[in-house]
């Protein structure tokens, strides 16, 4: 019943959330919030020092520094930019400016 009633039973007791009485409907949502908002970054890129909370995001990011990774050329005539994937948001942004 509580799940469907919209009542928040789980309160964050960390930092400023305690003063704001930040609440969550489920323990899982509270736990996710604590991991994301209150835990220090566990992984850091040793090249650009960018921090990551999740290992999978850190490992994916490391590939961006690999000079031998496969790249695709921009499809616009005269543009010499290269991109990691066809659907790269960077490619879309840059190609609009080409």
C-alpha positions as a Python dict, from the first residue, in 0.01 Angstrom:
ca = {
    (1, 'X'): (0, 0, 0),
    (2, 'X'): (270, 248, 90),
    (3, 'X'): (438, 200, -248),
    (4, 'X'): (122, 312, -427),
    (5, 'X'): (18, 580, -181),
    (6, 'X'): (308, 809, -273),
    (7, 'X'): (431, 830, 87),
    (8, 'X'): (805, 859, 124),
    (9, 'X'): (932, 638, 404),
    (10, 'X'): (1308, 655, 355),
    (11, 'X'): (1492, 975, 448),
    (12, 'X'): (1843, 1074, 349),
    (13, 'X'): (2045, 1153, 660),
    (14, 'X'): (2352, 1282, 475),
    (15, 'X'): (2473, 1641, 444),
    (16, 'X'): (2225, 1906, 342),
    (17, 'X'): (1964, 1642, 255),
    (18, 'X'): (1910, 1589, 628),
    (19, 'X'): (1815, 1956, 671),
    (20, 'X'): (1589, 1948, 365),
    (21, 'X'): (1431, 1621, 481),
    (22, 'X'): (1486, 1464, 141),
    (23, 'X'): (1277, 1148, 121),
    (24, 'X'): (1232, 850, -110),
    (25, 'X'): (950, 603, -159),
    (26, 'X'): (1177, 298, -164),
    (27, 'X'): (1500, 192, 2),
    (28, 'X'): (1648, 126, -343),
    (29, 'X'): (1583, 484, -456),
    (30, 'X'): (1740, 615, -135),
    (31, 'X'): (2043, 392, -184),
    (32, 'X'): (2085, 505, -546),
    (33, 'X'): (2062, 868, -433),
    (34, 'X'): (2328, 821, -164),
    (35, 'X'): (2567, 652, -408),
    (36, 'X'): (2520, 926, -667),
    (37, 'X'): (2504, 1237, -449),
    (38, 'X'): (2710, 1161, -141),
    (39, 'X'): (2982, 911, -225),
    (40, 'X'): (3317, 1028, -361),
    (41, 'X'): (3420, 933, -711),
    (42, 'X'): (3594, 595, -703),
    (43, 'X'): (3760, 597, -1044),
    (44, 'X'): (3971, 863, -1214),
    (45, 'X'): (4120, 884, -1559),
    (46, 'X'): (4498, 891, -1522),
    (47, 'X'): (4530, 1099, -1840),
    (48, 'X'): (4275, 1383, -1805),
    (49, 'X'): (4192, 1331, -1434),
    (50, 'X'): (3817, 1317, -1502),
    (51, 'X'): (3641, 1143, -1210),
    (52, 'X'): (3385, 861, -1243),
    (53, 'X'): (3155, 695, -992),
    (54, 'X'): (3095, 383, -1197),
    (55, 'X'): (3363, 148, -1325),
    (56, 'X'): (3185, 85, -1657),
    (57, 'X'): (3179, 458, -1739),
    (58, 'X'): (3545, 494, -1643),
    (59, 'X'): (3648, 199, -1864),
    (60, 'X'): (3446, 332, -2155),
    (61, 'X'): (3606, 675, -2113),
    (62, 'X'): (3959, 531, -2116),
    (63, 'X'): (3904, 422, -2476),
    (64, 'X'): (3866, 787, -2579),
    (65, 'X'): (4237, 841, -2513),
    (66, 'X'): (4349, 544, -2727),
    (67, 'X'): (4525, 686, -3036),
    (68, 'X'): (4468, 357, -3223),
    (69, 'X'): (4089, 346, -3179),
    (70, 'X'): (3881, 324, -3493),
    (71, 'X'): (3735, 653, -3612),
    (72, 'X'): (3495, 758, -3886),
    (73, 'X'): (3532, 1067, -4105),
    (74, 'X'): (3272, 1342, -4108),
    (75, 'X'): (3036, 1299, -4404),
    (76, 'X'): (3026, 1670, -4492),
    (77, 'X'): (3247, 1768, -4789),
    (78, 'X'): (3559, 1951, -4681),
    (79, 'X'): (3526, 1861, -4311),
    (80, 'X'): (3829, 1674, -4181),
    (81, 'X'): (3686, 1586, -3838),
    (82, 'X'): (3682, 1221, -3729),
    (83, 'X'): (3443, 1060, -3480),
    (84, 'X'): (3432, 750, -3265),
    (85, 'X'): (3082, 645, -3377),
    (86, 'X'): (2821, 738, -3634),
    (87, 'X'): (2576, 850, -3364),
    (88, 'X'): (2827, 1050, -3164),
    (89, 'X'): (2660, 1364, -3019),
    (90, 'X'): (2988, 1540, -3082),
    (91, 'X'): (2961, 1458, -3452),
    (92, 'X'): (2607, 1593, -3475),
    (93, 'X'): (2703, 1916, -3298),
    (94, 'X'): (3015, 1971, -3506),
    (95, 'X'): (2852, 1876, -3835),
    (96, 'X'): (2581, 2134, -3781),
    (97, 'X'): (2859, 2391, -3760),
    (98, 'X'): (3049, 2263, -4064),
}
